[in-house]
Amino acid sequence: MIEQRRKIVKKITILILVLVVVPVFLSTVPPEDNISFREINSIAVKEWFKELVRSRRASYKLKSDEEFLEDLWKTINNVAKETNFDPILIISVIDVESDFRNVVGLYGELGMMQIKKETAEMVANLYGLEIPESGWTELVWNYRLNIKYGAHYLKYLFDKFNSLRLALEYYNGGNSRKSYARKILETYEEFKKELGI
């Protein structure tokens, strides 16, 4: 009799935890809103973007002239349109991955979107993208190609899993992929809130 009561109390406790804790957890997870391409022609958003890039790169003592900022803005918007992603999402990925720097990661990830050579080759075959003339290391410094390859890889993963969170987790692929996905989603939500969109 006492054992039965303990089992019932245990089941009720678990049920209460599930009913209370899960909704609280879910409320802290940024929603996967519509992430489709949106045309952003606002001068205010463009200036916000330029200031974001300037400040991130300045913390590494990297300069960002007006021509570079304009071209980066144009590149991100063109690639966003090609892949049907919100440009603010691509900006969020680049912000988290590299702070808008042309860098090589610890495991051979290349450029602003930190894409590996093997992944870039797969993406090139899948989407018929141009192969860099000077070899795959061009993805380190050619941010136009790097962003194109990175966004197409994210598109491949999103189409495969039909979930932005899972696509981001697999984009990272490391041990911290869940916290990585959360960080990008939080950055994305923060940026949209800052911009009022």
ABEGO torsion letter per residue (X at the ends): XAAAAAAAAAAAAAAAAAAAAAAAAAAABBBBBBABBBBBABAAAAAAAAAAAAAAAAAAGBBBBAAAAAAAAAAAAAAAAAAGBBAAAAAAAAAAAAGGBBBBBAAGBBEAAGBBAAAAAAAAAAAGBBBBAAEAAAAAABAAAAAAAAAAAAAAAAAAAGBAAAAAAAAAGBAAAAAAAAAAAAAAAAAAAAAGX
